[in-house]
Amino acid sequence: MRISFIIPFINWTGGIRIVFEYAERLHQRGHEVSIYFPMFPYRFSDRLYTLHGLRRWVGDLVEAWS
């Protein structure tokens, strides 16, 4: 079965962590699982305008792809 999750941002807290846990368990059972998230998190888009915010955003991307 194909299963897709759409999340608003990447962060390892609360409900997002549960989504990743569900995705991992479903994948282990043989399902094809995809997780989609926006390139620029809508809640935190203002942080991209500072150097510190840009570093955090790049760090989030690296963490998501590793």
N, CA, C and O atoms as CSV, one atom per row, in Angstrom:
chain,resi,resn,atom,element,x,y,z
A,1,MET,N,N,0.839,-1.165,0.000
A,1,MET,CA,C,0.000,0.000,0.000
A,1,MET,C,C,0.892,1.240,0.000
A,1,MET,O,O,1.929,1.249,0.664
A,2,ARG,N,N,0.513,2.269,-0.721
A,2,ARG,CA,C,1.216,3.546,-0.728
A,2,ARG,C,C,0.589,4.458,0.327
A,2,ARG,O,O,-0.627,4.649,0.362
A,3,ILE,N,N,1.429,5.006,1.170
A,3,ILE,CA,C,0.961,5.892,2.235
A,3,ILE,C,C,1.794,7.164,2.184
A,3,ILE,O,O,3.021,7.104,2.096
A,4,SER,N,N,1.125,8.321,2.239
A,4,SER,CA,C,1.811,9.615,2.228
A,4,SER,C,C,1.428,10.407,3.465
A,4,SER,O,O,0.257,10.463,3.842
A,5,PHE,N,N,2.413,11.011,4.087
A,5,PHE,CA,C,2.198,11.935,5.199
A,5,PHE,C,C,2.627,13.305,4.727
A,5,PHE,O,O,3.651,13.440,4.058
A,6,ILE,N,N,1.857,14.326,5.066
A,6,ILE,CA,C,2.208,15.708,4.762
A,6,ILE,C,C,2.353,16.425,6.095
A,6,ILE,O,O,1.414,16.485,6.889
A,7,ILE,N,N,3.546,16.969,6.331
A,7,ILE,CA,C,3.814,17.643,7.594
A,7,ILE,C,C,4.215,19.092,7.315
A,7,ILE,O,O,4.747,19.384,6.243
A,8,PRO,N,N,3.970,20.006,8.262
A,8,PRO,CA,C,4.230,21.430,8.007
A,8,PRO,C,C,5.695,21.837,8.108
A,8,PRO,O,O,6.077,22.872,7.561
A,9,PHE,N,N,6.525,21.050,8.794
A,9,PHE,CA,C,7.939,21.370,8.959
A,9,PHE,C,C,8.650,20.141,9.506
A,9,PHE,O,O,8.012,19.171,9.914
A,10,ILE,N,N,9.974,20.193,9.510
A,10,ILE,CA,C,10.784,19.101,10.059
A,10,ILE,C,C,11.266,19.523,11.439
A,10,ILE,O,O,11.952,20.534,11.589
A,11,ASN,N,N,10.903,18.747,12.429
A,11,ASN,CA,C,11.346,18.966,13.792
A,11,ASN,C,C,11.086,17.671,14.537
A,11,ASN,O,O,10.067,17.027,14.290
A,12,TRP,N,N,11.958,17.271,15.428
A,12,TRP,CA,C,11.820,15.978,16.100
A,12,TRP,C,C,11.066,16.096,17.407
A,12,TRP,O,O,11.504,15.545,18.416
A,13,THR,N,N,9.943,16.799,17.417
A,13,THR,CA,C,9.167,16.939,18.632
A,13,THR,C,C,7.727,16.548,18.376
A,13,THR,O,O,7.249,16.596,17.242
A,14,GLY,N,N,7.045,16.165,19.428
A,14,GLY,CA,C,5.608,15.941,19.417
A,14,GLY,C,C,5.074,15.089,18.289
A,14,GLY,O,O,5.564,13.991,18.025
A,15,GLY,N,N,4.054,15.619,17.626
A,15,GLY,CA,C,3.348,14.891,16.582
A,15,GLY,C,C,4.200,14.545,15.382
A,15,GLY,O,O,3.990,13.511,14.748
A,16,ILE,N,N,5.162,15.397,15.062
A,16,ILE,CA,C,6.037,15.123,13.913
A,16,ILE,C,C,6.865,13.869,14.184
A,16,ILE,O,O,7.069,13.044,13.294
A,17,ARG,N,N,7.332,13.739,15.400
A,17,ARG,CA,C,8.105,12.547,15.771
A,17,ARG,C,C,7.254,11.286,15.640
A,17,ARG,O,O,7.746,10.245,15.205
A,18,ILE,N,N,5.995,11.376,16.010
A,18,ILE,CA,C,5.084,10.244,15.891
A,18,ILE,C,C,4.867,9.881,14.426
A,18,ILE,O,O,4.815,8.699,14.084
A,19,VAL,N,N,4.742,10.878,13.561
A,19,VAL,CA,C,4.573,10.616,12.127
A,19,VAL,C,C,5.768,9.820,11.595
A,19,VAL,O,O,5.595,8.854,10.852
A,20,PHE,N,N,6.974,10.230,11.978
A,20,PHE,CA,C,8.161,9.496,11.539
A,20,PHE,C,C,8.180,8.073,12.099
A,20,PHE,O,O,8.590,7.138,11.411
A,21,GLU,N,N,7.741,7.913,13.334
A,21,GLU,CA,C,7.681,6.575,13.927
A,21,GLU,C,C,6.678,5.700,13.180
A,21,GLU,O,O,6.974,4.546,12.869
A,22,TYR,N,N,5.495,6.241,12.890
A,22,TYR,CA,C,4.492,5.486,12.122
A,22,TYR,C,C,5.041,5.122,10.743
A,22,TYR,O,O,4.881,3.993,10.277
A,23,ALA,N,N,5.690,6.090,10.100
A,23,ALA,CA,C,6.235,5.846,8.760
A,23,ALA,C,C,7.264,4.718,8.794
A,23,ALA,O,O,7.269,3.858,7.914
A,24,GLU,N,N,8.126,4.717,9.793
A,24,GLU,CA,C,9.140,3.667,9.908
A,24,GLU,C,C,8.498,2.297,10.122
A,24,GLU,O,O,8.895,1.319,9.490
A,25,ARG,N,N,7.528,2.227,10.994
A,25,ARG,CA,C,6.872,0.944,11.275
A,25,ARG,C,C,6.087,0.434,10.067
A,25,ARG,O,O,6.085,-0.765,9.789
A,26,LEU,N,N,5.432,1.327,9.360
A,26,LEU,CA,C,4.707,0.919,8.154
A,26,LEU,C,C,5.681,0.441,7.080
A,26,LEU,O,O,5.410,-0.533,6.378
A,27,HIS,N,N,6.804,1.123,6.956
A,27,HIS,CA,C,7.823,0.719,5.990
A,27,HIS,C,C,8.363,-0.680,6.325
A,27,HIS,O,O,8.586,-1.495,5.430
A,28,GLN,N,N,8.566,-0.945,7.600
A,28,GLN,CA,C,9.040,-2.260,8.027
A,28,GLN,C,C,8.044,-3.365,7.688
A,28,GLN,O,O,8.425,-4.521,7.500
A,29,ARG,N,N,6.779,-3.003,7.614
A,29,ARG,CA,C,5.744,-3.989,7.271
A,29,ARG,C,C,5.563,-4.138,5.763
A,29,ARG,O,O,4.705,-4.896,5.311
A,30,GLY,N,N,6.371,-3.415,4.984
A,30,GLY,CA,C,6.347,-3.594,3.544
A,30,GLY,C,C,5.571,-2.550,2.757
A,30,GLY,O,O,5.416,-2.690,1.544
A,31,HIS,N,N,5.083,-1.514,3.415
A,31,HIS,CA,C,4.347,-0.464,2.722
A,31,HIS,C,C,5.318,0.550,2.127
A,31,HIS,O,O,6.439,0.713,2.608
A,32,GLU,N,N,4.870,1.227,1.076
A,32,GLU,CA,C,5.654,2.296,0.464
A,32,GLU,C,C,5.202,3.614,1.090
A,32,GLU,O,O,4.083,4.072,0.858
A,33,VAL,N,N,6.084,4.214,1.884
A,33,VAL,CA,C,5.721,5.398,2.669
A,33,VAL,C,C,6.506,6.606,2.178
A,33,VAL,O,O,7.711,6.521,1.943
A,34,SER,N,N,5.811,7.734,2.025
A,34,SER,CA,C,6.443,9.006,1.651
A,34,SER,C,C,6.055,10.055,2.678
A,34,SER,O,O,4.932,10.068,3.182
A,35,ILE,N,N,7.006,10.939,2.982
A,35,ILE,CA,C,6.736,12.068,3.874
A,35,ILE,C,C,7.061,13.330,3.100
A,35,ILE,O,O,8.172,13.483,2.592
A,36,TYR,N,N,6.100,14.231,3.008
A,36,TYR,CA,C,6.268,15.486,2.281
A,36,TYR,C,C,6.259,16.654,3.255
A,36,TYR,O,O,5.481,16.684,4.209
A,37,PHE,N,N,7.138,17.615,2.997
A,37,PHE,CA,C,7.188,18.825,3.811
A,37,PHE,C,C,7.635,19.973,2.920
A,37,PHE,O,O,8.325,19.741,1.927
A,38,PRO,N,N,7.260,21.210,3.249
A,38,PRO,CA,C,7.628,22.350,2.396
A,38,PRO,C,C,9.118,22.657,2.477
A,38,PRO,O,O,9.744,22.476,3.521
A,39,MET,N,N,9.670,23.115,1.379
A,39,MET,CA,C,11.085,23.501,1.339
A,39,MET,C,C,11.345,24.642,2.319
A,39,MET,O,O,12.352,24.642,3.028
A,40,PHE,N,N,10.444,25.605,2.356
A,40,PHE,CA,C,10.519,26.718,3.298
A,40,PHE,C,C,9.368,26.558,4.286
A,40,PHE,O,O,8.213,26.761,3.912
A,41,PRO,N,N,9.651,26.204,5.527
A,41,PRO,CA,C,8.576,26.013,6.504
A,41,PRO,C,C,7.754,27.282,6.660
A,41,PRO,O,O,8.308,28.348,6.929
A,42,TYR,N,N,6.452,27.185,6.496
A,42,TYR,CA,C,5.616,28.375,6.495
A,42,TYR,C,C,5.601,29.076,7.847
A,42,TYR,O,O,5.489,30.301,7.889
A,43,ARG,N,N,5.708,28.357,8.933
A,43,ARG,CA,C,5.681,29.000,10.250
A,43,ARG,C,C,6.975,29.718,10.566
A,43,ARG,O,O,6.983,30.663,11.355
A,44,PHE,N,N,8.065,29.285,9.966
A,44,PHE,CA,C,9.360,29.815,10.329
A,44,PHE,C,C,10.038,30.542,9.170
A,44,PHE,O,O,11.253,30.738,9.194
A,45,SER,N,N,9.272,30.944,8.158
A,45,SER,CA,C,9.884,31.554,6.975
A,45,SER,C,C,10.570,32.873,7.311
A,45,SER,O,O,11.509,33.256,6.614
A,46,ASP,N,N,10.134,33.586,8.359
A,46,ASP,CA,C,10.773,34.842,8.716
A,46,ASP,C,C,12.186,34.637,9.240
A,46,ASP,O,O,12.995,35.564,9.196
A,47,ARG,N,N,12.504,33.441,9.735
A,47,ARG,CA,C,13.843,33.199,10.257
A,47,ARG,C,C,14.876,33.078,9.141
A,47,ARG,O,O,16.075,33.113,9.416
A,48,LEU,N,N,14.448,32.938,7.904
A,48,LEU,CA,C,15.393,32.828,6.794
A,48,LEU,C,C,16.089,34.148,6.492
A,48,LEU,O,O,17.076,34.168,5.756
A,49,TYR,N,N,15.596,35.247,7.045
A,49,TYR,CA,C,16.150,36.555,6.746
A,49,TYR,C,C,17.300,36.942,7.674
A,49,TYR,O,O,17.887,38.012,7.514
A,50,THR,N,N,17.629,36.083,8.643
A,50,THR,CA,C,18.778,36.338,9.500
A,50,THR,C,C,19.809,35.247,9.260
A,50,THR,O,O,19.464,34.147,8.828
A,51,LEU,N,N,21.064,35.544,9.536
A,51,LEU,CA,C,22.127,34.564,9.336
A,51,LEU,C,C,21.914,33.354,10.245
A,51,LEU,O,O,22.078,32.214,9.810
A,52,HIS,N,N,21.556,33.596,11.485
A,52,HIS,CA,C,21.301,32.494,12.414
A,52,HIS,C,C,20.124,31.640,11.919
A,52,HIS,O,O,20.186,30.411,11.963
A,53,GLY,N,N,19.079,32.278,11.461
A,53,GLY,CA,C,17.926,31.549,10.953
A,53,GLY,C,C,18.254,30.725,9.722
A,53,GLY,O,O,17.769,29.604,9.567
A,54,LEU,N,N,19.071,31.280,8.854
A,54,LEU,CA,C,19.478,30.560,7.654
A,54,LEU,C,C,20.303,29.329,8.023
A,54,LEU,O,O,20.126,28.264,7.431
A,55,ARG,N,N,21.201,29.468,8.994
A,55,ARG,CA,C,21.994,28.320,9.446
A,55,ARG,C,C,21.104,27.222,10.025
A,55,ARG,O,O,21.320,26.040,9.757
A,56,ARG,N,N,20.117,27.605,10.808
A,56,ARG,CA,C,19.197,26.607,11.379
A,56,ARG,C,C,18.414,25.904,10.282
A,56,ARG,O,O,18.213,24.691,10.336
A,57,TRP,N,N,17.972,26.664,9.289
A,57,TRP,CA,C,17.198,26.081,8.194
A,57,TRP,C,C,18.041,25.081,7.414
A,57,TRP,O,O,17.565,23.995,7.084
A,58,VAL,N,N,19.295,25.440,7.113
A,58,VAL,CA,C,20.186,24.526,6.402
A,58,VAL,C,C,20.438,23.288,7.271
A,58,VAL,O,O,20.455,22.168,6.761
A,59,GLY,N,N,20.633,23.484,8.566
A,59,GLY,CA,C,20.814,22.345,9.471
A,59,GLY,C,C,19.611,21.416,9.483
A,59,GLY,O,O,19.766,20.195,9.522
A,60,ASP,N,N,18.413,21.988,9.449
A,60,ASP,CA,C,17.193,21.169,9.380
A,60,ASP,C,C,17.149,20.344,8.109
A,60,ASP,O,O,16.768,19.173,8.136
A,61,LEU,N,N,17.539,20.952,6.990
A,61,LEU,CA,C,17.548,20.222,5.728
A,61,LEU,C,C,18.557,19.077,5.755
A,61,LEU,O,O,18.257,17.964,5.321
A,62,VAL,N,N,19.735,19.354,6.263
A,62,VAL,CA,C,20.765,18.303,6.336
A,62,VAL,C,C,20.284,17.167,7.220
A,62,VAL,O,O,20.460,15.997,6.880
A,63,GLU,N,N,19.677,17.501,8.352
A,63,GLU,CA,C,19.170,16.472,9.262
A,63,GLU,C,C,18.059,15.658,8.605
A,63,GLU,O,O,17.973,14.446,8.804
A,64,ALA,N,N,17.229,16.308,7.840
A,64,ALA,CA,C,16.112,15.608,7.189
A,64,ALA,C,C,16.605,14.632,6.126
A,64,ALA,O,O,15.999,13.580,5.923
A,65,TRP,N,N,17.690,14.968,5.454
A,65,TRP,CA,C,18.191,14.113,4.376
A,65,TRP,C,C,19.176,13.056,4.853
A,65,TRP,O,O,19.583,12.192,4.076
A,66,SER,N,N,19.559,13.116,6.119
A,66,SER,CA,C,20.523,12.111,6.593
A,66,SER,C,C,19.836,10.943,7.280
A,66,SER,O,O,20.504,10.014,7.735
